[in-house]
Amino acid sequence: MRVAVAFMLLVVSTLAGGQAARSQEFAPSQDLVVDATRAIATYFSFLDSGNAERAYEMMDDAAKASIPVMAFTEQSEKFHAQAGALLDRRLLKFTWLKNPTDAPLPGIYAAVDIASRFEKIDRHCGYIVLYQRPSGGAFHVMRAESNFIDNATAKKIETTRSKFDLDKAWTELSRNCPNFPSTANP
């Protein structure tokens, strides 16, 4: 628990400062950063512990409309069977937007770039987009994307082709992950 609190304080001190780069971006309050970080931790905690239904409950109605709970649960179970236990998850960058013109709903959005390692997946990156209604309240998951090459597939590519081909495949795939250092090898 102390590690989680220390991590959240580091995230808050790092992310609450700074000026917005674009007119839709803004510098969030420390409370918003803490709330978003907690929402991410809770969402992934549910997924990592096999409680996909609870993670699904955290999704915004628009996100729920795109996938039924049974399909979401099956995808989560399949991924975790393939991935094994979580070893490490890093929040790489938060991008904060308020009332973006191209968003489906007005409110606050936090796009968070993520890198993870699992027992059977060394190459994993993605992002999660959180949404808070203009009236405030809890953050909801608007979207989540995951890109990975499991270790068995990585070994097969390296064995049947080359390490260069594996690195090339991962570089291409990780381009879908904003702010992920694609040149970093596991």
N, C-alpha and C positions, 0 to 999 in steps of 0.2 A: 504494500500500500504506500509506503514512503517513497518508493521509486516512482510510482504513478503520480503522486502529488508533486514530487520534484520535477518530473517530466512536464506535468501540466504547467508548473510555474515557469519553466524554461520556455515552453511554447508561448505562454501568455506574454512574457517579457520580450520575446523575439517578435511576435506577431502583432502585438497591439500598437507598436510604434510604426513610424513611417508614414509617408504621405501617399495619397492615391495617385496612380500613374495615369489613369483615364478617368473621364468624368463619371462613369458608372461605378468605378472602384471607390472604395472608401476605407479609412482606417477604423477598424472596429474597436469597441470598448473592451476592456479586459474581461468584463462579464460575458460578452458575446463569445470571445475566444474560449473562455473556460466552458461555457455551455456547449459550444460546437465540439470541443475536444472531448468532453464527457459523452456527447451523443455518439461520436465516432467510436469511442472506447466501448460504450454499451452495445452498439450495433454489432461490432466485430466480436465482442465477448459472447453475445448470443450465438452468432454464427460458429465461432470456434468451439463452443461447448455443445454444439448439436441442437440448439434451440432455434431453428430457422423460423418457426412460427412467430416467436417473439421479435426477431429481427424484422420480419415482414410487417408486424404491427407498427414499427417505427417508420415505415415508408409512407410517403405522401400519397393521397388518393390517386393522383395522376400516375404515379409509379406503380401502384397496385393495379391500376386498370390495364397496364401493359403486360402483366404476368399474373396468373392465378396462384394462390397460395400453395397449392399442391405442386405445381411446376417449379415454383421458387424453392420449395423444400427439397424436391428431388434433385434440382441442380446443386443445391448446397451440400446435400449428402454425397452426391457423386464427386464433387470437388474435394471434399474433405477425405473421402476414401482414397482418392488419388493423391492428395497432398500430404496426408499424415499430419502430425502435430505441428502447430505454429512454433517456430524458433525465434523469429524476430519480425517486427513490423515497425516501420519508420514513417512518420508523417513528414514529407519532404517540403511541401510548400502549401500555404493557404492563399487563395485568391478570393477577396471579398468583393461582392457586387451588391449594390442596392438599387432595386427597381430597374434592372437592365431592360432595354427596349426590346430585345429579341427573346426575352424569357416568357414562358407561358403564363406566369402570374407575377403580380407585383410583390415585392418583399425583399428579404435579405437572402443572398446565396453565398455559401462558402464552398468553393471548389478546392478539394484537398488531394494533392498528389501523394501516392503511397508506394512504398517498396516493402516487400515481405520476403521471408524465407521460411520454408516449411521442411519437414523431415524428408519429403520426397520431391521437393521443388526448390531449387536454388535460385531460379530465374522467375521472379514474379513482380509485376508492377501494375499500377492502375490508379484509379481515382474514385472519389466519392463526392457527390454534390449534395450538400445539405440545404434545406430551405426553411426559412422562418417567415410566417405570415406578417403582413404589415402591422397587425395588432400585437405582435410579440408572441410569447409562448415558446413551446419546445421546438427544437429543430427536428425536421423530418428528412428522411433520405429521399431525395428526388431522383438520383441516378447513382449507379455504381458500375464501374468497369474493371475487369480483371484480365490481364494478359500474362501468359506464362508458357514455359516449356518445362515439362516435368523431367526429372533426372533420368528416367529410363529412356525417354525420347532423345534427350540430349546425348546420352551415351551412344545410342544407336546412330545418330547423325555423325558424331565424332568418329565412331568405329567404321561405319560403312562409307563415309565421305571423308571429312577432315574437320579439325578444330576450327579452321578458317570458315568452313561452311556453317558450323554451329554458331560461331560468333556473328557471322553475317545474318543468319536467321534471327538471332536474338536482337541484333541491332535493328533490323526491320520491324520486328514485333514491338520492341520497346519504344519505337517512335510514336506509338499510340498512347504513351505515358508521358504527359507533360512533366518537365523538370526531372525526369529520371536520367541519371548519368548512364547513357546507353553504352559507353565505352567501359564501364565497370564490369568486370567478369567475376562470377561467383567463385 
